[in-house]
């Protein structure tokens, strides 16, 4: 999967804030393959904003599913 030109890349801290979890949790998700990540030349993880928002929407839908 290639990044779209001009797509915003989020840091683990930014992703963690959206999901209301610790940044280390986001790193564990990436290691486990739950969320895709890109490595910068310096070795830091970055996450595609579109992928993060899609996952957040899916999890929000599941949480608010039929009662």
C-alpha positions in Angstrom: 0.0 0.0 0.0 1.5 3.3 -1.0 0.8 6.6 0.7 -1.2 9.1 -1.3 0.6 12.2 -2.3 0.0 14.9 0.3 -1.7 12.6 2.8 -1.1 13.7 6.3 1.0 11.3 8.5 0.2 11.2 12.2 2.6 10.5 15.0 1.9 7.7 17.6 1.0 10.5 20.1 -1.6 12.0 17.7 -3.1 8.6 17.0 -3.2 7.8 20.7 -5.1 11.1 21.4 -7.8 10.2 18.9 -8.3 6.7 20.4 -7.7 7.9 24.0 -5.0 5.4 24.7 -1.3 5.5 25.5 1.1 6.0 22.6 2.8 2.7 23.5 -0.6 1.0 22.9 -0.6 2.5 19.3 2.9 1.1 18.8 1.8 -2.4 20.0 -1.1 -2.2 17.6 1.3 -1.5 14.7 3.6 -4.3 15.8 0.6 -6.7 15.9 -0.6 -5.6 12.5 -3.9 -4.0 13.7 -2.9 -0.7 12.1 -0.5 0.0 9.3 2.5 2.2 9.8 5.3 3.8 7.8 8.8 4.1 9.1 10.6 7.5 8.7 14.3 7.4 7.7 15.0 8.0 11.4 13.1 4.9 12.3 10.0 6.6 13.8 6.5 5.3 13.1 4.0 7.4 11.2 0.4 6.5 10.5 -1.8 7.5 7.5 -4.5 9.8 8.6 -7.1 8.1 6.3 -6.3 4.7 7.7 -6.5 5.9 11.3 -9.9 7.6 10.7 -11.3 4.5 9.0 -10.2 2.3 11.9 -11.6 4.8 14.4 -15.0 4.9 12.5 -15.1 1.1 12.4 -14.4 0.8 16.2 -16.9 3.6 17.0 -19.6 1.8 14.9 -18.9 -1.5 16.7 -19.1 0.2 20.1 -22.4 1.9 19.2 -23.9 -1.2 17.5 -27.3 -2.7 18.2 -28.2 -2.9 21.9 
